[in-house]
Amino acid sequence: MMDYIMAFIIGGIICAVGQILMDFTPLTPAHVLVLFVTLGAVLSGLGLYQPLVDIAGAGATVPLPGFGHTLVKGVIDEVNKYGLLGVLTGGLRSAAAGITAAVVFGYLMALIFNPKPK
């Protein structure tokens, strides 16, 4: 039960920070997206994001910083296996399922629903 609580708290904090940034700064959602993914990648590269993942589980891996973490973790694993080639293949290999799901479901929703004209 504590795993669910920690995931809810940590994930909620990450999302609340993003919402505060959009509400009280001139940052757009695109800026916050790039900021969070980059922050997750940098923290992961420094070894600081994995302890958060260990505590919060999906509360840390599902929000945007988790995507940056996944990319960097994949690159590090692939570099350890294949050397410099892993820099080019690791990020995509580790995030392939998520990227594919986003593209496929986005396409399906575009086929099913029509946007309202402004």
C-alpha positions in Angstrom: 0.0 0.0 0.0 2.9 2.3 0.8 4.1 2.0 -2.8 0.8 3.4 -4.1 0.9 6.3 -1.7 4.5 7.2 -2.6 3.8 7.0 -6.3 0.7 9.2 -5.8 2.7 11.8 -3.7 5.8 12.0 -5.9 3.9 11.9 -9.2 1.5 14.5 -7.8 4.4 16.8 -6.8 6.0 16.5 -10.3 2.7 17.3 -11.9 1.9 20.2 -9.5 5.3 21.8 -10.2 4.6 21.6 -14.0 1.1 23.2 -13.5 2.6 25.9 -11.3 5.2 26.7 -13.9 2.5 27.0 -16.6 0.2 29.1 -14.4 2.6 31.5 -12.9 5.4 31.9 -15.4 5.5 32.8 -19.1 6.5 29.1 -19.9 4.2 27.3 -22.3 3.3 23.6 -22.1 6.0 23.0 -24.7 8.6 24.7 -22.6 7.6 22.7 -19.5 7.7 19.4 -21.6 11.2 20.1 -22.8 12.3 21.3 -19.3 11.0 18.2 -17.6 12.3 15.7 -20.1 15.7 17.4 -20.0 15.7 17.6 -16.2 14.9 13.9 -16.0 17.7 13.1 -18.4 20.3 15.2 -16.6 19.3 13.9 -13.1 19.4 10.4 -14.5 22.9 11.0 -16.0 24.1 12.2 -12.6 22.6 9.2 -10.9 20.1 11.3 -8.9 16.8 10.1 -10.6 17.1 6.4 -10.0 16.7 6.7 -6.2 13.5 8.7 -6.8 12.3 5.8 -9.1 13.2 3.3 -6.4 11.0 5.2 -3.9 8.1 6.3 -6.1 8.0 3.7 -8.9 5.4 4.7 -11.6 5.0 8.1 -9.8 8.5 9.0 -11.1 8.6 7.0 -14.3 5.2 8.0 -15.8 5.5 11.8 -15.7 7.7 13.6 -18.3 11.0 13.4 -16.3 10.6 9.7 -16.4 10.9 9.8 -20.2 14.3 11.6 -20.0 15.4 9.0 -17.4 14.4 6.1 -19.7 16.3 7.6 -22.6 19.5 8.1 -20.6 19.2 4.8 -18.8 18.9 3.1 -22.3 21.9 5.0 -23.6 24.1 4.0 -20.6 23.1 0.4 -20.9 23.8 0.3 -24.6 27.1 2.1 -24.3 28.2 -0.5 -21.7 27.2 -3.3 -24.2 28.2 -1.9 -27.6 30.4 1.0 -27.0 30.0 4.3 -28.8 27.3 2.9 -31.0 25.0 2.7 -28.0 24.8 6.5 -27.9 22.8 6.3 -31.1 20.7 3.2 -30.4 20.2 3.2 -26.6 17.6 5.9 -26.2 15.3 4.7 -28.9 15.6 1.1 -28.0 14.7 1.8 -24.3 11.7 4.0 -25.2 10.5 2.3 -28.4 7.3 0.8 -26.8 6.3 4.2 -25.4 7.0 6.1 -28.6 5.2 3.5 -30.7 2.2 3.6 -28.4 2.0 7.4 -28.5 2.2 7.4 -32.3 -0.4 4.6 -32.8 -2.9 5.9 -30.3 -2.5 9.5 -31.5 -3.2 8.3 -35.1 -6.2 6.3 -34.0 -7.7 9.2 -32.1 -7.1 11.4 -35.1 -9.1 9.0 -37.3 -11.9 8.6 -34.8 -12.5 12.2 -33.7 -12.7 15.4 -35.6 -11.3 18.6 -34.0 -13.8 21.4 -33.5 -13.0 24.5 -35.7 -12.2 27.6 -33.9 
